[in-house]
Amino acid sequence: MNRLSIIGLVIVIIFVLVAIFAPWIAHYDVGATNLAMRYMPPSAAHWFGTDSTGRDIFSRVVFGARISLEVGVIVVLVSAFIGTLIGAIAGFYSGWVDSILSGYIFNVFLAFPGLLLAIALVAFLGAGLNKLIFALCIIGWVGYARLIRAQVLKVREYDFVQAARALGAGDFRILFVHILPNAIQPLIVQASLGMAGAVLSEASLSFLGLGVPPPAPSWGVMIEEARDLSTLQAAPHALIFPGVAIALTVLAFNFIGDGLREYLDPRQRRR
Amino acid sequence: MKHKLLGLLRRIGLLVLVVWTVVSLVTILIELVPGDPAVAVLGEQATAEQLAQFRTKHGLDRPSFFFGFPADEHGQRHFQWYGLKNRYDDYWIAILHGDLGTSFRTDQPVFNLILERYPATIELALAAMLVAVAIAIPLGVMAGKNRGTMIDNALSVFALVGISLPGFVIGPMLVYIFAVKLGWLAPSGRFDWSDIILPAVTLGAALSAILTRMVRSSVIEELGEGYVRTARAKGLSERAVVYKHVLKNGLIPVVTVLGLQLGILLAGAIITEKIFGWPGLGLLLVEDGIGKRDYSIVQGCVLAISTTYIVANTLTDMLYRWLDPRIRVS
C-alpha cells in the first residue's frame, strides 16, 4: 500500500466514525435556527461558525456525513450485487445472452451520461432519499457488470474450471463456487471509486434540490444554501466547511481506489 | 474491406438500437410521476374541466403504449390492445417531424426552447475543454518527463484533488474570490465575453485533472518507444522530441478521453449552469423543467443531452480508429 492510500484510509475511518457517533459529536440540534446568531464566524462555541439562519455548521457537517455514508454504502452494495450477478451471467454464458446483455443493455445504460439519468429519474419520481438511492443504483450497476463480465471471461478459461466441469459440476456451482471467488478481486477497486462517485452524486442531486429535502443537513444542500451572494459576502465559511468535507471524503475514497488498483495491477506499479 | 464494412454496419445498427431505446425510455419517464401528471402540473385546485382540457392538449388522455393491463370493475387486470392511438406512437411521429411537444406551462414548442439554449451549452462545454487541455498538456508532459520525482508526485496529487473537487464546490468558491472579494468578474449571467471564464474553469477543472493523468501515462509510454531513441540519436533537442514526436502519438488516447468526457461535461454543465445562471440546456432543465414541473421540457432536455452524448461518442470512436491505424486492423 502506498502512502496516499493510507492517508485515504485514515480519512475514511474518521468519516465513518463521525457518521456513526454523530449524535455524541455534534453539540447542537441540526435544525435549530437562531436568527440572532446568524453568520457567526468560527468560534469556541461554534467551531465552524453558523449559517444564514443561525444553525451550527459543525453539527450539520457531522450529521451530513451520516447521509453521505448511508447513501454511499447502500448504493455500492446494491449496485455491486446486481452488477456482479448480471456481469457473471453475461461472461459465463457468452453467446446470445452476452450479446443482449453486454452488446445491448450495457450500451443503453452507458449511452446516458450517468448523472443525467439520475436527474431524470428523480425529476419524475419526486425528490427524496429513497428515490435518490434507487436512481444511483440504476446508474451504478453497469460499471460492476462490465468489470465482472471481463473477469469471468478470463477466469472461465483456466484449467481448474475445466477440471471442475470434467468432474461433473453444474453451471451454478462452477460459476458461483469456482469462477466468481477468483474473479471479484478488482471489484474492491471499483467499490472504492464507487463510494466516491455515490457521495459526489448524492451531494450533486441534493445541490440541485433533487435529493434529501432542505432542512436535512446533506452537504449538497448546505452548499446550495451557502452560495447566494449575501451569504457568500457575510459567511464564506458556510460554503467552505461542507465543501471541504465533500472534497476530503471523495479524495479519500479515490486515494484508496487508486492505491488498490496499483497494488492489484503490477504493470501499473512499475510506472 | 468487406470486414470493415460489416463492422461499420454493426456499429450503425447498434447506434440506431441505442437511440431508439433512449427515446423510448424518455417517453415513458412521465409514467413515473406519482399520481396524475395533470394534477401535479395544474395543482389540486384545478377543475375537472381544466384537467380534462390539459390532458387532451398534451395527449395525456391517450393510453401510454400499444397495449396495457387496465383493471376492470372487479379489480382484475386484463390484457387490452389499444392500437396506434397511443402516446408512444404519437411521440415518435412527432419526433420524426422535429416536434418535441409543447411546454406544460407556457405552450411554447419545446424544440424551439431547446434550440434557443443549445448554443450556450455547447459554447460552455467547448470552453471547458479548452481550459482543460490548456492545463493538462503542459502539466502532464512535465509529470511524465520527470516520472517518479517530487514534481511527478506533486502533480499526481494535484490531479486527484482536481478530480475530487466537484463543480458545485469550486464554482461558488470562484464566485466568492473573483466576484465578491476581487470584483473582477460577474457572479452570473451571459452578457459579456468574460462571463464565460468562471463557468468554463469550474466545468473544466475535473476534466483537466483526468487529462493530466492521461497525458502523463501516454508520455511515459511513448518515451520508451524506439523512435524516441532515434530522434534523440539524430540530435534533436529534448523539447523537440517531446513536443514534436511524443505528444503527437501520445495524444491519440487523449482525444478519445476528450470525446468520451463530452457527455460528462454536458451532465456537469447542468450544475455549472445553475451556479452561474448560464442560460443553456442545463438551466432550462433545472429551472423551467424540474423547478416548475414542466415534464415535457424535462423530457426534451434529457433527450437532447443524451443524443448529443451518443453522437459525440460515436464520432470520437470513428476519429480514434482513423487516427490510429493499429486499432483499425484489430
Boltz contact constraints between the chains, C-beta under 6 A:
constraints:
  - contact:
      token1: [A, 107]
      token2: [B, 18]
      max_distance: 6.0
  - contact:
      token1: [A, 108]
      token2: [B, 18]
      max_distance: 6.0
  - contact:
      token1: [A, 108]
      token2: [B, 21]
      max_distance: 6.0
  - contact:
      token1: [A, 111]
      token2: [B, 18]
      max_distance: 6.0
  - contact:
      token1: [A, 111]
      token2: [B, 22]
      max_distance: 6.0
  - contact:
      token1: [A, 111]
      token2: [B, 310]
      max_distance: 6.0
  - contact:
      token1: [A, 112]
      token2: [B, 306]
      max_distance: 6.0
  - contact:
      token1: [A, 113]
      token2: [B, 263]
      max_distance: 6.0
  - contact:
      token1: [A, 113]
      token2: [B, 264]
      max_distance: 6.0
  - contact:
      token1: [A, 113]
      token2: [B, 266]
      max_distance: 6.0
  - contact:
      token1: [A, 113]
      token2: [B, 267]
      max_distance: 6.0
  - contact:
      token1: [A, 113]
      token2: [B, 309]
      max_distance: 6.0
  - contact:
      token1: [A, 115]
      token2: [B, 267]
      max_distance: 6.0
  - contact:
      token1: [A, 116]
      token2: [B, 267]
      max_distance: 6.0
  - contact:
      token1: [A, 116]
      token2: [B, 305]
      max_distance: 6.0
  - contact:
      token1: [A, 120]
      token2: [B, 302]
      max_distance: 6.0
  - contact:
      token1: [A, 123]
      token2: [B, 290]
      max_distance: 6.0
  - contact:
      token1: [A, 123]
      token2: [B, 298]
      max_distance: 6.0
  - contact:
      token1: [A, 124]
      token2: [B, 29]
      max_distance: 6.0
  - contact:
      token1: [A, 124]
      token2: [B, 32]
      max_distance: 6.0
  - contact:
      token1: [A, 124]
      token2: [B, 33]
      max_distance: 6.0
  - contact:
      token1: [A, 125]
      token2: [B, 32]
      max_distance: 6.0
  - contact:
      token1: [A, 126]
      token2: [B, 34]
      max_distance: 6.0
  - contact:
      token1: [A, 200]
      token2: [B, 166]
      max_distance: 6.0
  - contact:
      token1: [A, 207]
      token2: [B, 168]
      max_distance: 6.0
  - contact:
      token1: [A, 223]
      token2: [B, 168]
      max_distance: 6.0
  - contact:
      token1: [A, 227]
      token2: [B, 172]
      max_distance: 6.0
  - contact:
      token1: [A, 232]
      token2: [B, 176]
      max_distance: 6.0
  - contact:
      token1: [A, 232]
      token2: [B, 180]
      max_distance: 6.0
  - contact:
      token1: [A, 233]
      token2: [B, 180]
      max_distance: 6.0
  - contact:
      token1: [A, 236]
      token2: [B, 176]
      max_distance: 6.0
  - contact:
      token1: [A, 239]
      token2: [B, 172]
      max_distance: 6.0
  - contact:
      token1: [A, 243]
      token2: [B, 169]
      max_distance: 6.0
  - contact:
      token1: [A, 247]
      token2: [B, 164]
      max_distance: 6.0
  - contact:
      token1: [A, 247]
      token2: [B, 165]
      max_distance: 6.0
  - contact:
      token1: [A, 250]
      token2: [B, 164]
      max_distance: 6.0
  - contact:
      token1: [A, 251]
      token2: [B, 164]
      max_distance: 6.0
  - contact:
      token1: [A, 254]
      token2: [B, 160]
      max_distance: 6.0
  - contact:
      token1: [A, 254]
      token2: [B, 164]
      max_distance: 6.0
  - contact:
      token1: [A, 271]
      token2: [B, 220]
      max_distance: 6.0
